[in-house]
């Protein structure tokens, strides 16, 4: 997690700007993080195992108090080039390889706005039901930090491109479900800063400006959330939205989607807000959920003990290892960013035609999809699953267009197809099975041409090799006629689904690969595929991949 | 010693006979569209003006007074006719530069490749290929304009040794037109100052009197053209930094409309006011340079897409005009610029210049710009505010001088404390203050409101008048050190010019007379202000004014002495 931890801090580096000994304070922070990681493999793991209880129990005991939560989300746009120069941005590039005099802030250079940024901002503004500012402008936000080349960030201050919108969210069924509408205060365009790479020894830091100038949209919510799960679902819905709109990959691990959460607690009935605490460094929605609920509990406890004066306006970091928030920095008065209008850029003027065209081109958004699926009679569980990923939703919709039964199509997609995707680490767009063949398969089972069992067999062939249902049925007929393979074929479908058995296999593999486990926990999450492969090998290919991955995921994170 | 000033009015009259134009026929011919009938000025009318134009006591020094001809066109002509090679021309300028530079110190860096580049031009001439409009022309470039591979410091120690990885768009265009960058000229640090005394490296002297300042901030560029160390030069004008030194050094200085010339590669001082301008020994030379550097640039969003007319070709045919070529031209003399606080010699030169315009057919009316006096404080608030932001990037992290310390705040503090000069620090402090929470409305916002008023008052005045005229500076060049400890007096010197930047308008300064001082008098420049993108008109008027002005000889004594 160390790398991600760094990113979390650096992204918000402006908050360090006014304090003294800035660099070294940060160095300390990163060291403490490193040591936490070191313990993580042994001792901390056990503590975590003890701490983590069933999800419901995690919800803070807030009787008599209510939490007020507002979120600032930064979404990195995947435009071809940066916001104000023609440099590309590719996550993970070698440091300082995608930079130019403009994004390095050389003397004499000037920003030139990438029009895609405006287009994406308008799309998101529309999707968030915002009012658009037909004329907005850029401003300069000043602070000194080595990752900020110009000494100011080009942002929008008093006239953001979009304001006063809302977003609709369906809470997950396992958290009790329910529909919520959260207000959006504003959406504005700005540029990202670079990042600092701290040396192992902590004696120096290096500046990587690859990310400097990458376009961001900052989305500020109204303080409408009341619990960790609401906040996490708000963020998840933002992620779905930007992915559906095709404006960002919304990847939290890469920092393409970053959330800063403000939490305060007040006695129910009181109109005045409690002291606001900002939480940073949450790398997943589940971490957001846990971090916020932890913070609420902490504040409620202080309130109920009459120590509400011990709640300070400060920034706290979520530490995954400890499952706690820690003080990062107390606020030293209000920062003065000395905003003023950016004189190097003309105003951003939107025309009605431009907005109308983008409006017409908007895809069906997650909320509309969910309502449509719900009307088809699908369960909320199915609805949430299918509408979660735009590619899955597209696949589902395409198979419906070919006449597939919604419930059956949903079952196939959520069951065997999804398991296959997880196991092979593929996205639904990468498989050989087409929505048409899925609908054919469903039809063939429904009309009795083949049994469900044969259907499953055919499905795996289709997923792995492609082809058509028709030709595979013919092929199977031939094979069955020869009576050579049926036994072996059948044995291939003896699948281990017993979680205890699979858990044993997972434990065995984890124990046999301590080095990879450590790397995984250090942030190399791609290793999950390696572990899955090993377990599958151990089970001689018989482990149910869905169950396997579920158990493996939990075990890898050391959650239980 | 320069020859003693000519004192006899009767001898002065002799020179009036030499007024016709001196553009060589070869260059004029292809551009002449009108009839070839040459019309001369009515001599009596001109001589009447000359009696008023300046005090004969301090009149120019040489009897062979001629209107200035275009150095650019004469270089081109001699290259095309093979009378001279570009290497000859470069050799001549470099030789003069070497001899004058110890006195004037206008260059921070002199290119080592000038001769090589001149030889390249000669090969091009030999090959018979088309020559760019500035082939073989030696250009001085103000040090805050980026030149690839050549130091560009903006006159600041914090950028000592910094070599930009790219050419400013204006420089790129000059090079594409065949120009040779002879070196980087001295300036007040980042353009903040009016004397070059604010340079982090050296003080430039005025070629008219080396005990005096050349003006600033583009003092090096003005002095270099005045002393013929280069043919033309680029400067930048944020609050008068081209026009004031042009007036002090007796050269033509052009501040184009905001956005006419790309700012890409110009180290930003106050982004909403900065303009790249140019200096030349004649209006034609300035026009040819403007032709080359103007136009929209995709690297500068504030550069204008307004069409670029051929500023120079228009001037070629001016020898065909009638005896009153400015007939019908409405000229407004800005009342606020010829009153209290303005040197009497300057006022009389400007009034004489106005009379000359009248002789040419223009009608002169006094106009008042009520918001004029508000321009100075508004300018200093806005320019300082933008400067405090623009100069944030000089932090020692990525380029330039970095203090050797082991803690981040000291890295910033010490690098900037060591690298930036006192005037720059003062303006950063003022600007930071003006933008601070709680003060923003009282300073920055209010100054912007004043700016709107000033824009409007200029617009109104320029609806009634074709151009406005005023002195470029309230005084002639003053002594080095005279105002160093009185920044307010120095700022007050910008009163004539800052309003024009606030309004974003073009202005041309043409030498128009002399006041007493130095061994040969000190030049005074007339500022002509036009509406946005009216450079063509300004250059035409300036050209006629310059070509018809009696006793037009703005050659500094230092040059006569050394050459």
Contacts between the chains, C-beta under 8 A, distances in Angstrom:
chain1	res1	chain2	res2	distance
A	20	B	409	5.7
A	21	B	407	6.3
A	21	B	408	7.3
A	21	B	409	6.7
A	22	B	408	4.8
A	22	B	409	6.3
A	23	B	407	6.8
A	23	B	408	3.7
A	24	B	407	6.8
A	24	B	408	7.5
A	101	B	164	7.4
A	101	B	165	5.7
A	101	B	166	5.9
A	104	B	398	5.8
A	105	B	393	4.6
A	105	B	398	6.8
A	106	B	164	6.5
A	106	B	165	7.1
A	106	B	166	7.9
A	106	B	398	7.8
A	106	B	399	6.9
A	107	B	144	8.0
A	107	B	146	6.8
A	107	B	152	7.2
A	107	B	154	6.7
A	107	B	159	6.8
A	107	B	162	7.4
A	107	B	164	6.9
A	107	B	267	4.3
A	107	B	268	7.8
A	107	B	393	7.1
A	107	B	394	7.8
A	108	B	144	7.9
A	108	B	145	7.5
A	108	B	146	4.5
A	108	B	152	7.8
A	108	B	164	6.7
A	108	B	168	6.0
A	108	B	263	8.0
A	108	B	264	6.8
A	108	B	265	4.3
A	108	B	266	5.6
A	108	B	267	5.0
A	108	B	268	7.3
A	109	B	264	7.2
A	109	B	265	7.8
A	110	B	263	6.5
A	110	B	264	5.5
A	110	B	268	7.9
A	110	B	299	6.2
A	110	B	300	5.2
A	110	B	301	6.9
A	110	B	302	7.7
A	111	B	301	7.3
A	112	B	298	6.7
A	112	B	299	6.3
A	112	B	300	7.7
A	112	B	301	5.3
A	113	B	301	6.7
A	140	B	389	5.5
A	142	B	389	6.2
A	142	B	392	6.3
A	142	B	435	7.8
A	144	B	392	6.9
A	144	B	395	6.5
A	144	B	412	5.6
A	146	B	395	7.8
A	146	B	397	5.0
A	146	B	408	7.1
A	149	B	393	6.6
A	149	B	397	7.9
A	149	B	398	6.4
A	150	B	392	6.5
A	150	B	393	4.9
A	151	B	389	7.4
A	151	B	391	7.9
A	151	B	392	2.3
A	151	B	393	5.1
A	151	B	395	6.3
A	152	B	389	5.8
A	152	B	392	5.8
A	207	B	397	6.7
A	207	B	398	7.6
A	334	B	437	7.4
A	336	B	436	5.8
A	336	B	437	4.8
A	338	B	388	7.7
A	338	B	389	7.5
A	338	B	432	6.8
A	338	B	435	4.0
A	338	B	436	6.2
A	338	B	437	7.6
A	338	B	440	7.9
A	339	B	435	7.8
A	340	B	385	6.4
A	340	B	386	7.9
A	340	B	389	6.9
A	340	B	435	5.5
A	340	B	440	7.5
A	340	B	444	6.1
A	343	B	270	7.8
A	343	B	271	3.9
A	343	B	272	4.0
A	343	B	302	7.6
A	343	B	386	6.2
A	344	B	268	7.6
A	344	B	271	5.3
A	344	B	301	6.7
A	344	B	302	6.4
A	345	B	301	5.5
A	345	B	302	7.8
A	346	B	301	5.7
A	346	B	302	6.8
